[in-house]
Amino acid sequence: MNFSDIPPSFILILGACLVPLLPGKLKNVYTIVLPALAFFLISQLPETASFKISFFEGFPEMNLLRVDKLSKIFGYIFTLNACVGMLFAFYLKDNTQHTTALVYMGSALGVVFAGDLMALYIFWEFMAIFSALLILANRSRTSYFAAQRYLLVHIVGGLCLLAGILMHYQHTGSLAFQSLSFDEFGHDVGVWLMLIGILVNAAALPLGSWLADAYPSSSVTGGVILSAYTTKTAVYVLARAFPGWDPLLYIGCAMSVYGIIYALLENDMRRILAYSIINQVGFMVTGIGIGTAMALNGTAAHAFCHIIYKSLLWMSAGAVLYRTGKSKCTDLGGLYKSMPWTMILGTIGALAISAVPLTSGFTSKTIILAAAEHEHMGWVWLILEAASAGVFLHAGIKFPYFVFFAKDRGLRPKEAPASMLIAMGILAFLCIYIGINPGPLYDILPFEMEPYSAYHPGHVVAQLQLLMFSALVFFLFLPLLKRTDTISLDFDWFYRKGAKVFYNVADKSLNGLNKVAARLLLDGVTTRICSFATNASAGIGLIVLKPLWKATGSDAEQIKAQAFSFTENLNKGTSPVGFAAALMLAAMTILIAVVLI
Amino acid sequence: MSQPTKDSPPFWESKRNRIIMWIILYTTCLITLVLELFVHVEHPFHFIGFPLSSAVLGFVACTLMIIVAKGLALFLKKKVDYYEKDELL
């Protein structure tokens, strides 16, 4: 085996084990170097590389390394984001967060380079576990319960995926991780189960409320790391296995609108960004549903750029949270004076997500719309175009406006630490660089397509009109958009309230049944049987002796005393042996007769 | 964490500055409309095949989204402790 056959995931997953052993800042430097090393390894991987191991007897060898342009583009952005994310976290001394983050990111790499469905599943579950641990690492009451719910949802999703894989294997005899055409597999229950399991991770409607619940409950750096990987590995798997599946068109379009509506309702700045993830992933899922080379390239390009600007947005929100301890829009505002660089860099991210010309969103997301146009999908194009306007509304303007401007609450925190600013600066630079010069990004897109350029004058003018009139609506309707200190119910209402109802029903019915059974059987019948069995001999003796004592003239008090004495002698073994034995034999005979009857 | 302080008011709290910002916003919107006179904007579908369609689409779409959000807020918005008293999950 040579260096180029090592799965990149190994570097992060195994390298994470050394983190607790390293002292001080060396630990933080190490956490940046590891993903940089993985990035370099990916750049050297030939498409012939493979890493196979035997895992289950009776199953084919598991391939942990499959390299092509699709896996490479996701590998590049995952490792690049990991480097910058760990730079952002340079102030952090928490071994738990560093270790779980590295294993989580390594597992995402494992999914991306998985060569078959079994390898995919194993890394998939690793991701679920370590992302839940990363949420728990915030060590707050909110994160404790959020991590519980997160883990339960992802266990269900993972089981769907596993069931689907096993059914698919039984049906086809193959664990190949490859494109499954809708014509051939559109009625296959196993493949649909796989799709459902993957859509849970993609936060698809209505399975995605875990995202806005869990991510904002994580720590400052946890949120930055989490925002990139789970959903984008799902996008990768969908792009690999389900290109051109029509249901994804509807799901993606619904996600893109649902994310905007809920982001408009939200008060917490990180929940706004969480719903924004769902909105953006909706574009990617729609691109996969379109399924052409251009659409899939658009999805890959959008995922690449989205990870950059979304991380930047989460970093700016994280910096505000770090300095102020607050995340609600009702508690924030007026921070442009004391956190100007955070504001400027965050605003660049906001412009990029809105696909403002000269930013990375304009040169990536618009490929998906162009693909819809090429395929004459008018309704898809219309919904995505409307959603593009909505993105500017909720992420491009609302987020920076309510956090950095709006009502001045008098907060005057210090600017973000240098490491955070440098990390944000790197991502902001990339947002603008890719917007001005998308050539290097287009060169690594996975599929061949005709040359694309977003910078037709007509396209630029149309986009500027769309965005400026979206901005006009925001400020005209600003009185309606005032923040309130509330939460918005989502689809997780069904299992959060439902869990309480289920618990109460189970408690009342099953525990109630338990109590009745205990009272009647344990305390009642069993006790009585034990008592009878213990006193059977004496009882039979008294049945015969009491009438005799009465006949000999004993009164009630004397009979009682004689009965007590008789019972005591029998229990202590001081009555005549033969008499006692005869009584015991009689008692046993009666008991056996009762049982047999 | 810092304590709230009071210093000079934000620039947007001045009525004059607010008027200036509205003028800038409307002027920018107008410029994007005027540009269409000098640049050919392709309309990919017939239902969007009229002048200034992107501006109309942006305005109408965002207005609708805000109206829908406000409507949903009537029964979706709850107090922040809505789940906490029943916290099991």
Boltz contact constraints between the chains, C-beta under 6 A:
constraints:
  - contact:
      token1: [A, 145]
      token2: [B, 87]
      max_distance: 6.0
  - contact:
      token1: [A, 149]
      token2: [B, 89]
      max_distance: 6.0
  - contact:
      token1: [A, 260]
      token2: [B, 65]
      max_distance: 6.0
  - contact:
      token1: [A, 261]
      token2: [B, 68]
      max_distance: 6.0
  - contact:
      token1: [A, 261]
      token2: [B, 69]
      max_distance: 6.0
  - contact:
      token1: [A, 264]
      token2: [B, 69]
      max_distance: 6.0
  - contact:
      token1: [A, 265]
      token2: [B, 69]
      max_distance: 6.0
  - contact:
      token1: [A, 265]
      token2: [B, 73]
      max_distance: 6.0
  - contact:
      token1: [A, 325]
      token2: [B, 1]
      max_distance: 6.0
  - contact:
      token1: [A, 334]
      token2: [B, 10]
      max_distance: 6.0
  - contact:
      token1: [A, 373]
      token2: [B, 44]
      max_distance: 6.0
  - contact:
      token1: [A, 378]
      token2: [B, 45]
      max_distance: 6.0
  - contact:
      token1: [A, 386]
      token2: [B, 61]
      max_distance: 6.0
  - contact:
      token1: [A, 389]
      token2: [B, 58]
      max_distance: 6.0
  - contact:
      token1: [A, 389]
      token2: [B, 61]
      max_distance: 6.0
  - contact:
      token1: [A, 389]
      token2: [B, 62]
      max_distance: 6.0
  - contact:
      token1: [A, 390]
      token2: [B, 65]
      max_distance: 6.0
  - contact:
      token1: [A, 393]
      token2: [B, 62]
      max_distance: 6.0
  - contact:
      token1: [A, 408]
      token2: [B, 10]
      max_distance: 6.0
  - contact:
      token1: [A, 410]
      token2: [B, 4]
      max_distance: 6.0
  - contact:
      token1: [A, 410]
      token2: [B, 5]
      max_distance: 6.0
  - contact:
      token1: [A, 410]
      token2: [B, 6]
      max_distance: 6.0
  - contact:
      token1: [A, 411]
      token2: [B, 4]
      max_distance: 6.0
  - contact:
      token1: [A, 412]
      token2: [B, 2]
      max_distance: 6.0
  - contact:
      token1: [A, 412]
      token2: [B, 5]
      max_distance: 6.0
  - contact:
      token1: [A, 413]
      token2: [B, 2]
      max_distance: 6.0
  - contact:
      token1: [A, 457]
      token2: [B, 39]
      max_distance: 6.0
  - contact:
      token1: [A, 458]
      token2: [B, 39]
      max_distance: 6.0
  - contact:
      token1: [A, 458]
      token2: [B, 40]
      max_distance: 6.0
  - contact:
      token1: [A, 458]
      token2: [B, 41]
      max_distance: 6.0
  - contact:
      token1: [A, 458]
      token2: [B, 42]
      max_distance: 6.0
  - contact:
      token1: [A, 461]
      token2: [B, 35]
      max_distance: 6.0
  - contact:
      token1: [A, 461]
      token2: [B, 36]
      max_distance: 6.0
  - contact:
      token1: [A, 461]
      token2: [B, 39]
      max_distance: 6.0
  - contact:
      token1: [A, 461]
      token2: [B, 41]
      max_distance: 6.0
  - contact:
      token1: [A, 462]
      token2: [B, 41]
      max_distance: 6.0
  - contact:
      token1: [A, 462]
      token2: [B, 54]
      max_distance: 6.0
  - contact:
      token1: [A, 464]
      token2: [B, 32]
      max_distance: 6.0
  - contact:
      token1: [A, 465]
      token2: [B, 32]
      max_distance: 6.0
  - contact:
      token1: [A, 465]
      token2: [B, 54]
      max_distance: 6.0
  - contact:
      token1: [A, 465]
      token2: [B, 55]
      max_distance: 6.0
  - contact:
      token1: [A, 466]
      token2: [B, 54]
      max_distance: 6.0
  - contact:
      token1: [A, 466]
      token2: [B, 58]
      max_distance: 6.0
  - contact:
      token1: [A, 468]
      token2: [B, 28]
      max_distance: 6.0
  - contact:
      token1: [A, 468]
      token2: [B, 29]
      max_distance: 6.0
  - contact:
      token1: [A, 468]
      token2: [B, 32]
      max_distance: 6.0
  - contact:
      token1: [A, 469]
      token2: [B, 55]
      max_distance: 6.0
  - contact:
      token1: [A, 469]
      token2: [B, 58]
      max_distance: 6.0
  - contact:
      token1: [A, 469]
      token2: [B, 59]
      max_distance: 6.0
  - contact:
      token1: [A, 470]
      token2: [B, 58]
      max_distance: 6.0
  - contact:
      token1: [A, 470]
      token2: [B, 62]
      max_distance: 6.0
  - contact:
      token1: [A, 472]
      token2: [B, 29]
      max_distance: 6.0
  - contact:
      token1: [A, 473]
      token2: [B, 59]
      max_distance: 6.0
  - contact:
      token1: [A, 473]
      token2: [B, 62]
      max_distance: 6.0
  - contact:
      token1: [A, 473]
      token2: [B, 63]
      max_distance: 6.0
  - contact:
      token1: [A, 477]
      token2: [B, 66]
      max_distance: 6.0
  - contact:
      token1: [A, 480]
      token2: [B, 70]
      max_distance: 6.0
  - contact:
      token1: [A, 486]
      token2: [B, 77]
      max_distance: 6.0
  - contact:
      token1: [A, 487]
      token2: [B, 78]
      max_distance: 6.0
  - contact:
      token1: [A, 487]
      token2: [B, 80]
      max_distance: 6.0
  - contact:
      token1: [A, 488]
      token2: [B, 76]
      max_distance: 6.0
  - contact:
      token1: [A, 488]
      token2: [B, 77]
      max_distance: 6.0
  - contact:
      token1: [A, 489]
      token2: [B, 76]
      max_distance: 6.0
  - contact:
      token1: [A, 496]
      token2: [B, 83]
      max_distance: 6.0
  - contact:
      token1: [A, 496]
      token2: [B, 89]
      max_distance: 6.0
  - contact:
      token1: [A, 499]
      token2: [B, 88]
      max_distance: 6.0
  - contact:
      token1: [A, 499]
      token2: [B, 89]
      max_distance: 6.0
  - contact:
      token1: [A, 500]
      token2: [B, 86]
      max_distance: 6.0
  - contact:
      token1: [A, 500]
      token2: [B, 88]
      max_distance: 6.0
  - contact:
      token1: [A, 503]
      token2: [B, 88]
      max_distance: 6.0
